[in-house]
Amino acid sequence: MGTDPLYVALVDSFANSKFVLFGLTNEPGGNLLSNATIAASMRHAVDTIRAEEDRLGVPHHIISVQGQTWTSDISFYGTTPIARDNIVYEVHGYPPTTASYTYSNLPVIIGEYGSL
């Protein structure tokens, strides 16, 4: 919740910018937090952003959320996606593998990639 004012300020600054998307964080928890903890934090941040967009009466921006293990694993969202509009899921792959980001029900951004 400590970042809520920052998310509100970002929405206020970019409310009418059609080509802005919000990336919530970078590699939340490394590999120390559970999928449920990360997903709950992502949902809270999305809800904070959506509440401010709705308050301002502006369209919802795309929001990129991340997953487990330095964002190399978003499989949790394959069965439990965040039930909000305009959400994409970010993957970091070193090296990237198709198995780490192929989910027929999830729009995915490859945010970082490279070889070992």
N, C-alpha and C positions, 0 to 999 in steps of 0.2 A: 504494500500500500504506500510505501515511501515514494514511489515514482508516480503516483496518481496526479499530483500537481504538474509534473513534467508532461505527462500525456495530455492533460487538459490544455496546457499552454501550447503544445504542438498542434493540437486540433485548432485552437484559436488562431494560431499563426497561419495555418495552411488550409483553413476551412474551405476556401473557394478555389483551391488549387486542384484542378481535375487530375493532374498527372503525378500526384504525390501518393506514395504508399508508405505505410508505417511498419517498420521492423521493430519488434518489441524488445529484443534483447540479443545478446550473443552468448550462446552455449550455456544456458542456465544450469547451474549446479554441476557442470562437468559430467561426472558419472556417479555423483553422490546422492542425488535426489530421486525419489520414485517418479514413475510416470504420472501417477495421480497428483502428486505435489506440483510437478511442472505444469500439467494440464490445468490444474486449478488456478495457478498463477497466471497462465496465459488467458484463461477465461476471464479472470478478474480484470486484467489489463484491457482486453477487448471490450468488456462491458463498460469500463471507464471511458474509453474512447467513444463508444457508441452513444453513451449518455450525453456526452458533450456535443457530438454531432447532432443528435436529436434536439438538444436544447437550442442549438444554433439554427436548426432547420436546414442543414446541408446534407447532401448525399453522403452515404457511407463510403469511406476510402477502403482500399484493399489493405489488409493487415496480414503481415507475415508472422507466424508463430513457429517456435522451435521445439525440439524434443530432447530426448535422453542421449546420454553418452556423447557429449560435446556435439549434439545435434546430428549425430550420424544415424540415429534411430528414431523414426517417426511412426513405427509400426503400431504403437498404442492408438494413434489417431485413426488408423485404418479401420479399427472396430469401434472407436469412440471419438468420432470427429467433434470439433467444437461446433455446436449448433447455432451458428451466427452466420450472417451473410458476408460475402467478400473476404473470406479467410483463405489464405494459402499457407502451405506447410514448407518450411525450409529444411534442407538437408545439407550437411557438410560431409564430404567423402574423401578419404585419403587411403587408398584410391577410391574413386566413386564406383559403386557396383549397382547394377540394375536392381538387385534385390533390396537395396536400402531405400529405394524411393519409388517403386512401382506399386501403386495402389490405385485401382480403377476408380475409386470414389474420392480421391484427394487431388486437388491442384497443388503442384509441387514446384518450388524454386530450388535450383542447385546453387546454394549461396557461397560455398567454398568447395574447392576440389583440388586435387593434386596427387602426386605419387608419394610413396613412402620414402 
